């Protein structure tokens, strides 16, 4: 009996028993972790498949964020795919759902910014305004929120409110000189109390110091004060808005002034309003002049695109702000030949 007790108390036996116990526990733990990982992978794979098919639901983003501890930035990256697809309502739903589960102030502010910009892109301007005003209540120096609020007010044609935002941005050392000139011009253009003559006077004073508003000033004059435009034609560079000049009806053109302007002579020979040139230095104009002289009239015209000098994006329609980067009056007109004669009712910008 004593021998058995001694054998049981043998240190070697204890070490073997301890090692075996550790091995069994490790094996069980490892097996359980493999099983848990397998279940998690299967669950995640189902979510991935749904995501690839474009069927990931709002709650799935919360599930990924809370269950798998997927980084917040990664969640936002996934949600941004809806924006790229133009599915603004889906993106808005995701941001609203995430807002209910995010408590960190910085992350909440980031989500609100994304929600506000998505509302803006989707055309929900009042909702966008409310979101950015909400952000500014607890973060008044948020320059991104201020910038988008300015854009919202501009879209809503509340130019005086937009002008007030420039003062806030100026306090944050942002360069808003162009914004102020542009908004001053829009305030004058849209002031129905002022006569067209008075608006012309005020815009002309701005134009003399800030040529950046040339296109919107010229477009206003062509619509409402043609006499002033043609009397001051030498002060304008019509090549910057040749699409506007191209679409003018012949009875809106003062040809006595045109013959004093080399660019307009070439443009209206290409258009067919004049027949005084045989060639042009502009290739497209030159082709159109030759076609106009052909005994069998071959129908051709010019088509236009607008390229932003800031972000280099191309747009089919002119806008005073680049739809992509929101810079002011940075769209430059480019022309090209088109096969068939093209008439446009495009409104002057």
MODELLER restraints for C-alpha pairs under 7 A, 6 or more apart:
rsr = mdl.restraints
at = mdl.atoms
rsr.add(forms.Gaussian(group=physical.xy_distance, feature=features.Distance(at['CA:47:A'], at['CA:56:A']), mean=6.92, stdev=0.5))
rsr.add(forms.Gaussian(group=physical.xy_distance, feature=features.Distance(at['CA:50:A'], at['CA:56:A']), mean=5.29, stdev=0.5))
rsr.add(forms.Gaussian(group=physical.xy_distance, feature=features.Distance(at['CA:58:A'], at['CA:93:A']), mean=6.51, stdev=0.5))
rsr.add(forms.Gaussian(group=physical.xy_distance, feature=features.Distance(at['CA:58:A'], at['CA:94:A']), mean=4.90, stdev=0.5))
rsr.add(forms.Gaussian(group=physical.xy_distance, feature=features.Distance(at['CA:58:A'], at['CA:97:A']), mean=6.39, stdev=0.5))
rsr.add(forms.Gaussian(group=physical.xy_distance, feature=features.Distance(at['CA:61:A'], at['CA:75:A']), mean=6.60, stdev=0.5))
rsr.add(forms.Gaussian(group=physical.xy_distance, feature=features.Distance(at['CA:62:A'], at['CA:98:A']), mean=6.22, stdev=0.5))
rsr.add(forms.Gaussian(group=physical.xy_distance, feature=features.Distance(at['CA:64:A'], at['CA:70:A']), mean=5.90, stdev=0.5))
rsr.add(forms.Gaussian(group=physical.xy_distance, feature=features.Distance(at['CA:65:A'], at['CA:71:A']), mean=6.92, stdev=0.5))
rsr.add(forms.Gaussian(group=physical.xy_distance, feature=features.Distance(at['CA:65:A'], at['CA:72:A']), mean=6.88, stdev=0.5))
rsr.add(forms.Gaussian(group=physical.xy_distance, feature=features.Distance(at['CA:65:A'], at['CA:75:A']), mean=6.89, stdev=0.5))
rsr.add(forms.Gaussian(group=physical.xy_distance, feature=features.Distance(at['CA:79:A'], at['CA:91:A']), mean=6.11, stdev=0.5))
rsr.add(forms.Gaussian(group=physical.xy_distance, feature=features.Distance(at['CA:79:A'], at['CA:94:A']), mean=6.78, stdev=0.5))
rsr.add(forms.Gaussian(group=physical.xy_distance, feature=features.Distance(at['CA:80:A'], at['CA:91:A']), mean=6.96, stdev=0.5))
rsr.add(forms.Gaussian(group=physical.xy_distance, feature=features.Distance(at['CA:82:A'], at['CA:88:A']), mean=6.60, stdev=0.5))
rsr.add(forms.Gaussian(group=physical.xy_distance, feature=features.Distance(at['CA:82:A'], at['CA:90:A']), mean=6.48, stdev=0.5))
rsr.add(forms.Gaussian(group=physical.xy_distance, feature=features.Distance(at['CA:82:A'], at['CA:91:A']), mean=5.49, stdev=0.5))
rsr.add(forms.Gaussian(group=physical.xy_distance, feature=features.Distance(at['CA:83:A'], at['CA:91:A']), mean=6.31, stdev=0.5))
rsr.add(forms.Gaussian(group=physical.xy_distance, feature=features.Distance(at['CA:88:A'], at['CA:118:A']), mean=6.39, stdev=0.5))
rsr.add(forms.Gaussian(group=physical.xy_distance, feature=features.Distance(at['CA:88:A'], at['CA:122:A']), mean=5.78, stdev=0.5))
rsr.add(forms.Gaussian(group=physical.xy_distance, feature=features.Distance(at['CA:92:A'], at['CA:115:A']), mean=6.09, stdev=0.5))
rsr.add(forms.Gaussian(group=physical.xy_distance, feature=features.Distance(at['CA:92:A'], at['CA:118:A']), mean=6.73, stdev=0.5))
rsr.add(forms.Gaussian(group=physical.xy_distance, feature=features.Distance(at['CA:95:A'], at['CA:111:A']), mean=6.29, stdev=0.5))
rsr.add(forms.Gaussian(group=physical.xy_distance, feature=features.Distance(at['CA:95:A'], at['CA:115:A']), mean=6.18, stdev=0.5))
rsr.add(forms.Gaussian(group=physical.xy_distance, feature=features.Distance(at['CA:99:A'], at['CA:108:A']), mean=6.43, stdev=0.5))
rsr.add(forms.Gaussian(group=physical.xy_distance, feature=features.Distance(at['CA:99:A'], at['CA:111:A']), mean=6.84, stdev=0.5))
rsr.add(forms.Gaussian(group=physical.xy_distance, feature=features.Distance(at['CA:102:A'], at['CA:108:A']), mean=6.24, stdev=0.5))
rsr.add(forms.Gaussian(group=physical.xy_distance, feature=features.Distance(at['CA:109:A'], at['CA:135:A']), mean=6.81, stdev=0.5))
rsr.add(forms.Gaussian(group=physical.xy_distance, feature=features.Distance(at['CA:112:A'], at['CA:131:A']), mean=6.65, stdev=0.5))
rsr.add(forms.Gaussian(group=physical.xy_distance, feature=features.Distance(at['CA:113:A'], at['CA:145:A']), mean=6.83, stdev=0.5))
rsr.add(forms.Gaussian(group=physical.xy_distance, feature=features.Distance(at['CA:116:A'], at['CA:128:A']), mean=4.62, stdev=0.5))
rsr.add(forms.Gaussian(group=physical.xy_distance, feature=features.Distance(at['CA:116:A'], at['CA:131:A']), mean=5.44, stdev=0.5))
rsr.add(forms.Gaussian(group=physical.xy_distance, feature=features.Distance(at['CA:116:A'], at['CA:132:A']), mean=6.21, stdev=0.5))
rsr.add(forms.Gaussian(group=physical.xy_distance, feature=features.Distance(at['CA:117:A'], at['CA:128:A']), mean=6.83, stdev=0.5))
rsr.add(forms.Gaussian(group=physical.xy_distance, feature=features.Distance(at['CA:119:A'], at['CA:125:A']), mean=6.54, stdev=0.5))
rsr.add(forms.Gaussian(group=physical.xy_distance, feature=features.Distance(at['CA:119:A'], at['CA:127:A']), mean=6.50, stdev=0.5))
rsr.add(forms.Gaussian(group=physical.xy_distance, feature=features.Distance(at['CA:119:A'], at['CA:128:A']), mean=5.07, stdev=0.5))
rsr.add(forms.Gaussian(group=physical.xy_distance, feature=features.Distance(at['CA:120:A'], at['CA:128:A']), mean=5.49, stdev=0.5))
rsr.add(forms.Gaussian(group=physical.xy_distance, feature=features.Distance(at['CA:125:A'], at['CA:152:A']), mean=6.13, stdev=0.5))
rsr.add(forms.Gaussian(group=physical.xy_distance, feature=features.Distance(at['CA:129:A'], at['CA:149:A']), mean=6.10, stdev=0.5))
rsr.add(forms.Gaussian(group=physical.xy_distance, feature=features.Distance(at['CA:129:A'], at['CA:152:A']), mean=6.38, stdev=0.5))
rsr.add(forms.Gaussian(group=physical.xy_distance, feature=features.Distance(at['CA:132:A'], at['CA:145:A']), mean=5.47, stdev=0.5))
rsr.add(forms.Gaussian(group=physical.xy_distance, feature=features.Distance(at['CA:132:A'], at['CA:149:A']), mean=6.22, stdev=0.5))
rsr.add(forms.Gaussian(group=physical.xy_distance, feature=features.Distance(at['CA:136:A'], at['CA:142:A']), mean=6.68, stdev=0.5))
rsr.add(forms.Gaussian(group=physical.xy_distance, feature=features.Distance(at['CA:143:A'], at['CA:169:A']), mean=6.69, stdev=0.5))
rsr.add(forms.Gaussian(group=physical.xy_distance, feature=features.Distance(at['CA:146:A'], at['CA:165:A']), mean=6.63, stdev=0.5))
rsr.add(forms.Gaussian(group=physical.xy_distance, feature=features.Distance(at['CA:150:A'], at['CA:162:A']), mean=4.75, stdev=0.5))
rsr.add(forms.Gaussian(group=physical.xy_distance, feature=features.Distance(at['CA:150:A'], at['CA:165:A']), mean=5.90, stdev=0.5))
rsr.add(forms.Gaussian(group=physical.xy_distance, feature=features.Distance(at['CA:153:A'], at['CA:159:A']), mean=6.44, stdev=0.5))
rsr.add(forms.Gaussian(group=physical.xy_distance, feature=features.Distance(at['CA:153:A'], at['CA:161:A']), mean=6.39, stdev=0.5))
rsr.add(forms.Gaussian(group=physical.xy_distance, feature=features.Distance(at['CA:153:A'], at['CA:162:A']), mean=5.33, stdev=0.5))
rsr.add(forms.Gaussian(group=physical.xy_distance, feature=features.Distance(at['CA:154:A'], at['CA:162:A']), mean=6.00, stdev=0.5))
rsr.add(forms.Gaussian(group=physical.xy_distance, feature=features.Distance(at['CA:159:A'], at['CA:183:A']), mean=6.24, stdev=0.5))
rsr.add(forms.Gaussian(group=physical.xy_distance, feature=features.Distance(at['CA:159:A'], at['CA:186:A']), mean=6.96, stdev=0.5))
rsr.add(forms.Gaussian(group=physical.xy_distance, feature=features.Distance(at['CA:159:A'], at['CA:187:A']), mean=5.97, stdev=0.5))
rsr.add(forms.Gaussian(group=physical.xy_distance, feature=features.Distance(at['CA:163:A'], at['CA:180:A']), mean=6.52, stdev=0.5))
rsr.add(forms.Gaussian(group=physical.xy_distance, feature=features.Distance(at['CA:163:A'], at['CA:183:A']), mean=6.37, stdev=0.5))
rsr.add(forms.Gaussian(group=physical.xy_distance, feature=features.Distance(at['CA:166:A'], at['CA:176:A']), mean=6.19, stdev=0.5))
rsr.add(forms.Gaussian(group=physical.xy_distance, feature=features.Distance(at['CA:166:A'], at['CA:180:A']), mean=6.87, stdev=0.5))
rsr.add(forms.Gaussian(group=physical.xy_distance, feature=features.Distance(at['CA:170:A'], at['CA:176:A']), mean=6.53, stdev=0.5))
rsr.add(forms.Gaussian(group=physical.xy_distance, feature=features.Distance(at['CA:182:A'], at['CA:213:A']), mean=6.90, stdev=0.5))
rsr.add(forms.Gaussian(group=physical.xy_distance, feature=features.Distance(at['CA:185:A'], at['CA:203:A']), mean=6.43, stdev=0.5))
rsr.add(forms.Gaussian(group=physical.xy_distance, feature=features.Distance(at['CA:188:A'], at['CA:199:A']), mean=6.07, stdev=0.5))
rsr.add(forms.Gaussian(group=physical.xy_distance, feature=features.Distance(at['CA:189:A'], at['CA:199:A']), mean=6.61, stdev=0.5))
rsr.add(forms.Gaussian(group=physical.xy_distance, feature=features.Distance(at['CA:196:A'], at['CA:224:A']), mean=6.67, stdev=0.5))
rsr.add(forms.Gaussian(group=physical.xy_distance, feature=features.Distance(at['CA:203:A'], at['CA:217:A']), mean=6.84, stdev=0.5))
rsr.add(forms.Gaussian(group=physical.xy_distance, feature=features.Distance(at['CA:207:A'], at['CA:213:A']), mean=6.26, stdev=0.5))
rsr.add(forms.Gaussian(group=physical.xy_distance, feature=features.Distance(at['CA:207:A'], at['CA:214:A']), mean=6.55, stdev=0.5))
rsr.add(forms.Gaussian(group=physical.xy_distance, feature=features.Distance(at['CA:212:A'], at['CA:329:A']), mean=7.00, stdev=0.5))
rsr.add(forms.Gaussian(group=physical.xy_distance, feature=features.Distance(at['CA:215:A'], at['CA:241:A']), mean=6.41, stdev=0.5))
rsr.add(forms.Gaussian(group=physical.xy_distance, feature=features.Distance(at['CA:216:A'], at['CA:349:A']), mean=6.11, stdev=0.5))
rsr.add(forms.Gaussian(group=physical.xy_distance, feature=features.Distance(at['CA:218:A'], at['CA:229:A']), mean=6.90, stdev=0.5))
rsr.add(forms.Gaussian(group=physical.xy_distance, feature=features.Distance(at['CA:219:A'], at['CA:348:A']), mean=5.85, stdev=0.5))
rsr.add(forms.Gaussian(group=physical.xy_distance, feature=features.Distance(at['CA:219:A'], at['CA:349:A']), mean=5.91, stdev=0.5))
rsr.add(forms.Gaussian(group=physical.xy_distance, feature=features.Distance(at['CA:221:A'], at['CA:228:A']), mean=6.96, stdev=0.5))
rsr.add(forms.Gaussian(group=physical.xy_distance, feature=features.Distance(at['CA:221:A'], at['CA:229:A']), mean=5.67, stdev=0.5))
rsr.add(forms.Gaussian(group=physical.xy_distance, feature=features.Distance(at['CA:222:A'], at['CA:229:A']), mean=6.56, stdev=0.5))
rsr.add(forms.Gaussian(group=physical.xy_distance, feature=features.Distance(at['CA:230:A'], at['CA:254:A']), mean=6.62, stdev=0.5))
rsr.add(forms.Gaussian(group=physical.xy_distance, feature=features.Distance(at['CA:230:A'], at['CA:257:A']), mean=6.57, stdev=0.5))
rsr.add(forms.Gaussian(group=physical.xy_distance, feature=features.Distance(at['CA:240:A'], at['CA:332:A']), mean=6.88, stdev=0.5))
rsr.add(forms.Gaussian(group=physical.xy_distance, feature=features.Distance(at['CA:240:A'], at['CA:333:A']), mean=6.62, stdev=0.5))
rsr.add(forms.Gaussian(group=physical.xy_distance, feature=features.Distance(at['CA:241:A'], at['CA:333:A']), mean=6.50, stdev=0.5))
rsr.add(forms.Gaussian(group=physical.xy_distance, feature=features.Distance(at['CA:243:A'], at['CA:304:A']), mean=6.86, stdev=0.5))
rsr.add(forms.Gaussian(group=physical.xy_distance, feature=features.Distance(at['CA:244:A'], at['CA:348:A']), mean=6.29, stdev=0.5))
rsr.add(forms.Gaussian(group=physical.xy_distance, feature=features.Distance(at['CA:247:A'], at['CA:344:A']), mean=6.99, stdev=0.5))
rsr.add(forms.Gaussian(group=physical.xy_distance, feature=features.Distance(at['CA:250:A'], at['CA:273:A']), mean=6.95, stdev=0.5))
rsr.add(forms.Gaussian(group=physical.xy_distance, feature=features.Distance(at['CA:258:A'], at['CA:264:A']), mean=5.72, stdev=0.5))
rsr.add(forms.Gaussian(group=physical.xy_distance, feature=features.Distance(at['CA:258:A'], at['CA:265:A']), mean=6.12, stdev=0.5))
rsr.add(forms.Gaussian(group=physical.xy_distance, feature=features.Distance(at['CA:259:A'], at['CA:265:A']), mean=5.92, stdev=0.5))
rsr.add(forms.Gaussian(group=physical.xy_distance, feature=features.Distance(at['CA:266:A'], at['CA:280:A']), mean=6.29, stdev=0.5))
rsr.add(forms.Gaussian(group=physical.xy_distance, feature=features.Distance(at['CA:266:A'], at['CA:285:A']), mean=6.93, stdev=0.5))
rsr.add(forms.Gaussian(group=physical.xy_distance, feature=features.Distance(at['CA:267:A'], at['CA:285:A']), mean=6.78, stdev=0.5))
rsr.add(forms.Gaussian(group=physical.xy_distance, feature=features.Distance(at['CA:268:A'], at['CA:274:A']), mean=5.59, stdev=0.5))
rsr.add(forms.Gaussian(group=physical.xy_distance, feature=features.Distance(at['CA:269:A'], at['CA:275:A']), mean=5.58, stdev=0.5))
rsr.add(forms.Gaussian(group=physical.xy_distance, feature=features.Distance(at['CA:269:A'], at['CA:276:A']), mean=6.82, stdev=0.5))
rsr.add(forms.Gaussian(group=physical.xy_distance, feature=features.Distance(at['CA:269:A'], at['CA:277:A']), mean=6.57, stdev=0.5))
rsr.add(forms.Gaussian(group=physical.xy_distance, feature=features.Distance(at['CA:269:A'], at['CA:289:A']), mean=6.09, stdev=0.5))
rsr.add(forms.Gaussian(group=physical.xy_distance, feature=features.Distance(at['CA:270:A'], at['CA:285:A']), mean=5.06, stdev=0.5))
rsr.add(forms.Gaussian(group=physical.xy_distance, feature=features.Distance(at['CA:270:A'], at['CA:288:A']), mean=5.00, stdev=0.5))
rsr.add(forms.Gaussian(group=physical.xy_distance, feature=features.Distance(at['CA:270:A'], at['CA:289:A']), mean=4.74, stdev=0.5))
rsr.add(forms.Gaussian(group=physical.xy_distance, feature=features.Distance(at['CA:272:A'], at['CA:292:A']), mean=6.42, stdev=0.5))
rsr.add(forms.Gaussian(group=physical.xy_distance, feature=features.Distance(at['CA:278:A'], at['CA:289:A']), mean=6.74, stdev=0.5))
rsr.add(forms.Gaussian(group=physical.xy_distance, feature=features.Distance(at['CA:279:A'], at['CA:286:A']), mean=5.20, stdev=0.5))
rsr.add(forms.Gaussian(group=physical.xy_distance, feature=features.Distance(at['CA:279:A'], at['CA:289:A']), mean=6.65, stdev=0.5))
rsr.add(forms.Gaussian(group=physical.xy_distance, feature=features.Distance(at['CA:280:A'], at['CA:286:A']), mean=4.64, stdev=0.5))
rsr.add(forms.Gaussian(group=physical.xy_distance, feature=features.Distance(at['CA:284:A'], at['CA:336:A']), mean=6.60, stdev=0.5))
rsr.add(forms.Gaussian(group=physical.xy_distance, feature=features.Distance(at['CA:284:A'], at['CA:337:A']), mean=6.08, stdev=0.5))
rsr.add(forms.Gaussian(group=physical.xy_distance, feature=features.Distance(at['CA:291:A'], at['CA:297:A']), mean=6.70, stdev=0.5))
rsr.add(forms.Gaussian(group=physical.xy_distance, feature=features.Distance(at['CA:291:A'], at['CA:298:A']), mean=6.08, stdev=0.5))
rsr.add(forms.Gaussian(group=physical.xy_distance, feature=features.Distance(at['CA:299:A'], at['CA:339:A']), mean=6.96, stdev=0.5))
rsr.add(forms.Gaussian(group=physical.xy_distance, feature=features.Distance(at['CA:299:A'], at['CA:340:A']), mean=5.23, stdev=0.5))
rsr.add(forms.Gaussian(group=physical.xy_distance, feature=features.Distance(at['CA:299:A'], at['CA:341:A']), mean=4.92, stdev=0.5))
rsr.add(forms.Gaussian(group=physical.xy_distance, feature=features.Distance(at['CA:300:A'], at['CA:338:A']), mean=5.88, stdev=0.5))
rsr.add(forms.Gaussian(group=physical.xy_distance, feature=features.Distance(at['CA:300:A'], at['CA:339:A']), mean=5.06, stdev=0.5))
rsr.add(forms.Gaussian(group=physical.xy_distance, feature=features.Distance(at['CA:300:A'], at['CA:340:A']), mean=4.75, stdev=0.5))
rsr.add(forms.Gaussian(group=physical.xy_distance, feature=features.Distance(at['CA:300:A'], at['CA:341:A']), mean=4.57, stdev=0.5))
rsr.add(forms.Gaussian(group=physical.xy_distance, feature=features.Distance(at['CA:301:A'], at['CA:337:A']), mean=5.90, stdev=0.5))
rsr.add(forms.Gaussian(group=physical.xy_distance, feature=features.Distance(at['CA:301:A'], at['CA:338:A']), mean=5.43, stdev=0.5))
rsr.add(forms.Gaussian(group=physical.xy_distance, feature=features.Distance(at['CA:301:A'], at['CA:339:A']), mean=6.94, stdev=0.5))
rsr.add(forms.Gaussian(group=physical.xy_distance, feature=features.Distance(at['CA:301:A'], at['CA:340:A']), mean=6.61, stdev=0.5))
rsr.add(forms.Gaussian(group=physical.xy_distance, feature=features.Distance(at['CA:301:A'], at['CA:341:A']), mean=5.10, stdev=0.5))
rsr.add(forms.Gaussian(group=physical.xy_distance, feature=features.Distance(at['CA:301:A'], at['CA:342:A']), mean=5.99, stdev=0.5))
rsr.add(forms.Gaussian(group=physical.xy_distance, feature=features.Distance(at['CA:302:A'], at['CA:335:A']), mean=6.25, stdev=0.5))
rsr.add(forms.Gaussian(group=physical.xy_distance, feature=features.Distance(at['CA:302:A'], at['CA:336:A']), mean=5.52, stdev=0.5))
rsr.add(forms.Gaussian(group=physical.xy_distance, feature=features.Distance(at['CA:302:A'], at['CA:337:A']), mean=4.72, stdev=0.5))
rsr.add(forms.Gaussian(group=physical.xy_distance, feature=features.Distance(at['CA:302:A'], at['CA:338:A']), mean=5.54, stdev=0.5))
rsr.add(forms.Gaussian(group=physical.xy_distance, feature=features.Distance(at['CA:303:A'], at['CA:335:A']), mean=5.67, stdev=0.5))
rsr.add(forms.Gaussian(group=physical.xy_distance, feature=features.Distance(at['CA:303:A'], at['CA:336:A']), mean=5.41, stdev=0.5))
rsr.add(forms.Gaussian(group=physical.xy_distance, feature=features.Distance(at['CA:303:A'], at['CA:337:A']), mean=6.14, stdev=0.5))
rsr.add(forms.Gaussian(group=physical.xy_distance, feature=features.Distance(at['CA:303:A'], at['CA:338:A']), mean=5.96, stdev=0.5))
rsr.add(forms.Gaussian(group=physical.xy_distance, feature=features.Distance(at['CA:304:A'], at['CA:333:A']), mean=6.61, stdev=0.5))
rsr.add(forms.Gaussian(group=physical.xy_distance, feature=features.Distance(at['CA:304:A'], at['CA:334:A']), mean=5.63, stdev=0.5))
rsr.add(forms.Gaussian(group=physical.xy_distance, feature=features.Distance(at['CA:304:A'], at['CA:335:A']), mean=4.55, stdev=0.5))
rsr.add(forms.Gaussian(group=physical.xy_distance, feature=features.Distance(at['CA:304:A'], at['CA:336:A']), mean=6.40, stdev=0.5))
rsr.add(forms.Gaussian(group=physical.xy_distance, feature=features.Distance(at['CA:305:A'], at['CA:314:A']), mean=6.74, stdev=0.5))
rsr.add(forms.Gaussian(group=physical.xy_distance, feature=features.Distance(at['CA:305:A'], at['CA:315:A']), mean=5.90, stdev=0.5))
rsr.add(forms.Gaussian(group=physical.xy_distance, feature=features.Distance(at['CA:305:A'], at['CA:316:A']), mean=4.84, stdev=0.5))
rsr.add(forms.Gaussian(group=physical.xy_distance, feature=features.Distance(at['CA:305:A'], at['CA:317:A']), mean=6.76, stdev=0.5))
rsr.add(forms.Gaussian(group=physical.xy_distance, feature=features.Distance(at['CA:305:A'], at['CA:333:A']), mean=5.89, stdev=0.5))
rsr.add(forms.Gaussian(group=physical.xy_distance, feature=features.Distance(at['CA:305:A'], at['CA:334:A']), mean=5.37, stdev=0.5))
rsr.add(forms.Gaussian(group=physical.xy_distance, feature=features.Distance(at['CA:305:A'], at['CA:335:A']), mean=6.54, stdev=0.5))
rsr.add(forms.Gaussian(group=physical.xy_distance, feature=features.Distance(at['CA:306:A'], at['CA:314:A']), mean=5.57, stdev=0.5))
rsr.add(forms.Gaussian(group=physical.xy_distance, feature=features.Distance(at['CA:306:A'], at['CA:315:A']), mean=5.09, stdev=0.5))
rsr.add(forms.Gaussian(group=physical.xy_distance, feature=features.Distance(at['CA:306:A'], at['CA:316:A']), mean=6.14, stdev=0.5))
rsr.add(forms.Gaussian(group=physical.xy_distance, feature=features.Distance(at['CA:306:A'], at['CA:317:A']), mean=6.70, stdev=0.5))
rsr.add(forms.Gaussian(group=physical.xy_distance, feature=features.Distance(at['CA:306:A'], at['CA:318:A']), mean=6.21, stdev=0.5))
rsr.add(forms.Gaussian(group=physical.xy_distance, feature=features.Distance(at['CA:306:A'], at['CA:331:A']), mean=5.35, stdev=0.5))
rsr.add(forms.Gaussian(group=physical.xy_distance, feature=features.Distance(at['CA:306:A'], at['CA:332:A']), mean=5.24, stdev=0.5))
rsr.add(forms.Gaussian(group=physical.xy_distance, feature=features.Distance(at['CA:306:A'], at['CA:333:A']), mean=4.59, stdev=0.5))
rsr.add(forms.Gaussian(group=physical.xy_distance, feature=features.Distance(at['CA:306:A'], at['CA:334:A']), mean=6.02, stdev=0.5))
rsr.add(forms.Gaussian(group=physical.xy_distance, feature=features.Distance(at['CA:307:A'], at['CA:313:A']), mean=5.64, stdev=0.5))
rsr.add(forms.Gaussian(group=physical.xy_distance, feature=features.Distance(at['CA:307:A'], at['CA:314:A']), mean=4.38, stdev=0.5))
rsr.add(forms.Gaussian(group=physical.xy_distance, feature=features.Distance(at['CA:307:A'], at['CA:315:A']), mean=6.28, stdev=0.5))
rsr.add(forms.Gaussian(group=physical.xy_distance, feature=features.Distance(at['CA:307:A'], at['CA:331:A']), mean=5.13, stdev=0.5))
rsr.add(forms.Gaussian(group=physical.xy_distance, feature=features.Distance(at['CA:307:A'], at['CA:332:A']), mean=5.24, stdev=0.5))
rsr.add(forms.Gaussian(group=physical.xy_distance, feature=features.Distance(at['CA:307:A'], at['CA:333:A']), mean=6.59, stdev=0.5))
rsr.add(forms.Gaussian(group=physical.xy_distance, feature=features.Distance(at['CA:308:A'], at['CA:314:A']), mean=6.51, stdev=0.5))
rsr.add(forms.Gaussian(group=physical.xy_distance, feature=features.Distance(at['CA:308:A'], at['CA:322:A']), mean=6.55, stdev=0.5))
rsr.add(forms.Gaussian(group=physical.xy_distance, feature=features.Distance(at['CA:308:A'], at['CA:330:A']), mean=5.18, stdev=0.5))
rsr.add(forms.Gaussian(group=physical.xy_distance, feature=features.Distance(at['CA:308:A'], at['CA:331:A']), mean=4.27, stdev=0.5))
rsr.add(forms.Gaussian(group=physical.xy_distance, feature=features.Distance(at['CA:308:A'], at['CA:332:A']), mean=6.15, stdev=0.5))
rsr.add(forms.Gaussian(group=physical.xy_distance, feature=features.Distance(at['CA:309:A'], at['CA:330:A']), mean=5.41, stdev=0.5))
rsr.add(forms.Gaussian(group=physical.xy_distance, feature=features.Distance(at['CA:309:A'], at['CA:331:A']), mean=6.31, stdev=0.5))
rsr.add(forms.Gaussian(group=physical.xy_distance, feature=features.Distance(at['CA:309:A'], at['CA:332:A']), mean=6.82, stdev=0.5))
rsr.add(forms.Gaussian(group=physical.xy_distance, feature=features.Distance(at['CA:310:A'], at['CA:330:A']), mean=6.57, stdev=0.5))
rsr.add(forms.Gaussian(group=physical.xy_distance, feature=features.Distance(at['CA:311:A'], at['CA:325:A']), mean=6.47, stdev=0.5))
rsr.add(forms.Gaussian(group=physical.xy_distance, feature=features.Distance(at['CA:318:A'], at['CA:331:A']), mean=6.91, stdev=0.5))
rsr.add(forms.Gaussian(group=physical.xy_distance, feature=features.Distance(at['CA:320:A'], at['CA:328:A']), mean=5.96, stdev=0.5))
rsr.add(forms.Gaussian(group=physical.xy_distance, feature=features.Distance(at['CA:320:A'], at['CA:329:A']), mean=4.92, stdev=0.5))
rsr.add(forms.Gaussian(group=physical.xy_distance, feature=features.Distance(at['CA:321:A'], at['CA:327:A']), mean=5.42, stdev=0.5))
rsr.add(forms.Gaussian(group=physical.xy_distance, feature=features.Distance(at['CA:321:A'], at['CA:328:A']), mean=4.55, stdev=0.5))
rsr.add(forms.Gaussian(group=physical.xy_distance, feature=features.Distance(at['CA:321:A'], at['CA:329:A']), mean=5.66, stdev=0.5))
rsr.add(forms.Gaussian(group=physical.xy_distance, feature=features.Distance(at['CA:322:A'], at['CA:328:A']), mean=6.63, stdev=0.5))
rsr.add(forms.Gaussian(group=physical.xy_distance, feature=features.Distance(at['CA:322:A'], at['CA:330:A']), mean=6.67, stdev=0.5))
rsr.add(forms.Gaussian(group=physical.xy_distance, feature=features.Distance(at['CA:322:A'], at['CA:331:A']), mean=6.55, stdev=0.5))
